[in-house]
């Protein structure tokens, strides 16, 4: 698996309700691929945690793979709209750390 891939919602993960990895460190300009069922685990950028401005993650609720380019340094948080709906980072949530 590419080190810039975040998987979620697959069998073999604890109930499928987590991101793997939960924290991913990359360089500015890198692309991160999210791979899993967006219908079961809609992906949203955090409006409360990390670097809110310039977060390239957009709300995604269909398909099984989506690429996002991270152009700016920061901590870009995200969460599942169903299993992390409070956007407080304690449930199905993660962060991309861009150096």
C-alpha positions as CSV (number, residue, x, y, z in Angstrom):
1,X,0.0,0.0,0.0
2,X,1.2,3.5,-0.8
3,X,2.3,5.3,2.4
4,X,0.1,8.3,1.3
5,X,-3.1,6.2,1.4
6,X,-5.7,6.3,4.2
7,X,-8.0,3.2,4.3
8,X,-11.3,2.9,6.2
9,X,-14.4,0.8,6.6
10,X,-12.8,-2.5,5.6
11,X,-13.1,-5.9,7.3
12,X,-10.1,-6.7,9.6
13,X,-10.2,-3.2,11.0
14,X,-11.9,-2.8,14.4
15,X,-15.6,-2.9,13.3
16,X,-14.5,-1.0,10.2
17,X,-15.0,2.2,12.2
18,X,-11.5,3.7,12.0
19,X,-9.0,5.3,9.6
20,X,-5.7,3.6,8.9
21,X,-3.5,5.5,9.7
22,X,-5.3,7.9,11.9
23,X,-2.4,10.4,11.6
24,X,-0.5,10.7,8.3
25,X,2.6,12.9,7.9
26,X,3.4,14.1,4.4
27,X,5.2,16.9,2.6
28,X,3.4,20.0,1.1
29,X,2.4,19.1,-2.5
30,X,1.7,15.4,-1.8
31,X,-1.5,13.7,-2.8
32,X,-3.3,11.5,-0.2
33,X,-5.7,8.8,-1.4
34,X,-8.7,7.9,0.8
35,X,-9.9,4.4,0.1
36,X,-13.1,2.9,1.5
37,X,-16.9,3.1,1.3
38,X,-17.9,6.8,1.3
39,X,-21.6,5.8,1.3
40,X,-21.1,4.0,4.7
41,X,-18.5,6.5,6.0
42,X,-19.0,10.0,4.4
43,X,-15.8,12.0,4.7
44,X,-15.9,15.6,5.8
45,X,-13.2,18.2,6.7
46,X,-13.1,19.3,10.3
47,X,-14.6,22.7,10.9
48,X,-13.4,22.6,14.6
49,X,-10.0,20.9,14.7
50,X,-6.6,21.5,13.2
51,X,-6.0,23.9,10.3
52,X,-9.4,24.9,9.0
53,X,-8.3,27.3,6.2
54,X,-7.1,25.6,3.0
55,X,-8.2,22.1,4.0
56,X,-8.4,20.4,0.6
57,X,-10.7,17.6,1.9
58,X,-14.2,18.1,0.6
59,X,-17.4,16.4,1.7
60,X,-17.5,13.1,-0.1
61,X,-20.4,10.6,0.3
62,X,-20.2,8.5,-2.9
63,X,-17.6,6.2,-4.4
64,X,-14.7,4.3,-2.9
65,X,-11.6,6.3,-3.7
66,X,-10.8,10.0,-3.7
67,X,-7.5,11.9,-4.0
68,X,-6.7,15.2,-2.3
69,X,-3.7,17.4,-2.9
70,X,-2.3,19.1,0.2
71,X,-0.5,22.3,-0.9
72,X,0.0,24.0,2.4
73,X,1.6,23.1,5.7
74,X,-0.7,22.4,8.6
75,X,-2.8,19.8,10.5
76,X,-5.8,19.0,8.3
77,X,-8.4,17.1,10.3
78,X,-11.3,15.0,9.0
79,X,-14.1,12.8,10.2
80,X,-16.8,10.4,9.2
81,X,-20.2,12.1,9.0
82,X,-21.9,9.2,10.6
83,X,-19.5,7.7,13.1
84,X,-17.6,10.9,14.0
85,X,-20.5,13.3,13.7
86,X,-19.5,15.4,16.7
87,X,-16.3,16.4,15.0
88,X,-14.4,16.3,18.3
89,X,-11.8,13.8,17.2
90,X,-12.8,11.1,19.7
91,X,-14.6,8.7,17.3
92,X,-14.0,8.0,13.6
93,X,-11.6,10.8,12.9
94,X,-8.1,11.5,11.7
95,X,-5.6,14.1,10.6
96,X,-3.1,14.8,7.8
97,X,0.0,16.6,9.0
98,X,1.6,18.5,6.1
99,X,5.2,19.6,6.7
